Structures are given as structure tokens and as C-alpha cells.
Amino acid sequence: MPVIFLAIIALYLGGNVYIFIRGAQAFSGWPATIRIVLAIAFCIAALLLFAGFMLRSPKIPGSIVRLTHVIGTSWMAIVLYMSLLLLVFDLLRTVHLLPFNSFFPALIVTVGLLIGGYIHYRHPSTREITLHIDKPLSIAKPLRIVAISDIHLGYGTGKKQLAGYVNKINSLHPDIVVIGGDLIDRDVRPVFEQKMEEELNKIEAPMGIFMVPGNHDYYAGIDATKTFVAQTKITLLRDSTVTLPCGLTLVGRDDRTNPHRRTLQQLTAQTDSQKAIILLDHQPYALEEDERFGIDLQFSGHTHHGQMWPLSLVTNAIFEQSSGYRHWGKTAVYVSSGLSLWGPPFRIGTSSELVLFNIISDKH
């Protein structure tokens, strides 16, 4: 992981240098004062990404931390697309297929992509899946489960946006709501300051709301996350199971950030494989194991499906299943691309989503 982290930093810094050089060439005929101001602004924007990760002191106003977070993470997206477009356009220029300077065309396309990506991000889609299982449920109608993951409450996703998510959840009239981890982003401070539990407590799910922790819930501090969740109607499952009156068993694994978490075999040892079993596990690894332990459905998140193309190609390469719905033997697995985001507020080539499962028992 440190090697990957260092490689990402190197690519980010290299992209900034590349854009800066090409921008300096494009603005070479402009007045010196304007060029100096633009250069300073560019350097500040590039460094805000690192500042956003370091600003955690309670002495710093939350509004400043949020502004730093938004600009710093958005700059990542700008660097990604400007670098890619400049590279393509520069290659076209070398073979005389592009007769003009490529900086401003790349900038225009990047701005257009980010505007469209922001609008797309703010309008999550709802995917509805009907799953038939050969196990009994003591409910006459299909069991409606709304599954969400990666809300990342904090400086990027605030209380107003959360209220919109809660309204969408309630409009689906779920019996149960499950949260597949990363409820909180990386700092509990804005969550407590904005009293976001008030919105979470408006979720209407008569059979309960259940969640497992994700890696970001650990980054925020797992004890602080537990304290916040305790103020809500959410039941936190950390290497624990619960069997509901309808006959459904929920198995909640702790995140793999915890090296001492229990194995799936240990968790399912006390469950009845004749009952319907749903596994909540934030990170989608070792999916082929599920069928051996009688899992009917696994719900995961974490990947965001890369969030922005072409990063989705990276997650596709890393994970056995980086998004969507698939059957592994008799086990159905859904990997959500996430309801919200951890960083840049853009969705390009991917979608924010809620999932509605209609669980139907074929055994009467």
C-alpha cells in the first residue's frame, strides 16, 4: 500500500508540473502580473489537497476546512483530465492533426466534463433487483431492503445533502435499510457539529437499520464512529449477526482494516444455513467463499467503481467484482458504486446509487 500511495503522489505532482509548463506556454503573451497571479493560484490549489488531509485541528474553523477539502479534492479531478487531454492533444500535434495550442481546448473540455460530472453525481440513480431465494421468510409480500454504501458524511457530504438521501430512501418504503460501510468520511467533527444524526433518525424502516464499518469509519476513529452511531436508530454490526422476526439473518463483518476481525467461517458457525442470510462486508474480497457458508446475498461497497473514468479500469483490475450485480454459484453479490463520494464531487462514467432489493421466498 505505501508503494501505491507514493506512486499516486508522484503521478499527481507530475501531472501538476506538466499542466503548469503547458499553461505557462499558453499564457506567455499575457501581462506579467496576470501570469504571476495565475501561477500563485495554481500552486496554492495544487497544495490544498495535502492541506485538506492535514487540517484536523479543532481550532481551525470548519468552513475553512471544508473549503480546503472541496478545492483540494476537486483539483485532483482537474489534474486527471487536463493531463490526459493535454497528452492526447500534444500527441495529435506531433503528427500535425491539431494545428493549434492544446491548452485551452483541454481546459474547455475539462470544465465541461466536471460540470456534467457534478450534475450527474448530485442525482443518484435507484437500481431495483428482485432476488428469489429457496429459503423461508415469514412475510407475505416481497421483503424490501434498501441498500446503500459510502455516504462519507463530513466536509464533502453535509447535512443538507444527507436530508436529500434520506428522502430518497423513504420514498422507496423499505422494510429494512442496510449500510455497507463508510458512513463517515475521515473526521467526525463536522458530523457532530451539524448534528447529522437528526437526519439519519428520519429514516423509516420498520424492521430496522443496520450497518457495518468501512475503512473510512476507522480513519475517522472507530470509537468516535460508534459514539455517533449510538445517537441514531442504526444498529452497528461488527463481527456480529442478528436474526429478524421475518426469518432473515444479517451477518455483519468488521472491515478488513481490523486485522483481527473474525473469519466468515467463524461468523456463520452460529447461523442456521436453512434461513435466508445476507452478508454485509464493506470491501468485496474472496467472493467465491460465500456459497460455502450459505450466504444468499452479499452487499459491499468501497470501490466507488473508480468514481471517474478511467479510474474504473483500475478498480476493475484490482477487484474480482468492482461494481454491479453478479452470481457466484448460488450466492448473489452486489457491489455498490456508492451513494456519495470521498473526494472530488464528480461522477464521470460511473453513477451514485441506491439499491432496492425485493427478496422473494420460493419456499412456502
Secondary structure, DSSP 8 states (H G I E B T S, - for coil): -HHHHHHHHHHHHHHHHHHHHHHHHHTTTS-HHHHHHHHHHHHHHHHHHHHHHH---TTS-HHHHHHHHHHHHHHHHHHHHHHHHHHHHHHHHHTTS--S-SHHHHHHHHHHHHHHHHHHHTS-EEEEEEEEESS--S-SS-EEEEEE----BTTTB-HHHHHHHHHHHHHT--SEEEE-S--B-S-SHHHHHTTTHHHHTT---TT-EEE---HHHHHT-HHHHHHHHTTSSEEE-SSEEEE-TTSEEEEE---TTSTT---HHHHHTTS-TTSEEEEE-SS---GGGGGGGT-SEEEE-S-GGGSBTTHHHHHHHHSS--SEEEEETTEEEEE---SS-SSSS--BSS--EEEEEEEEE---
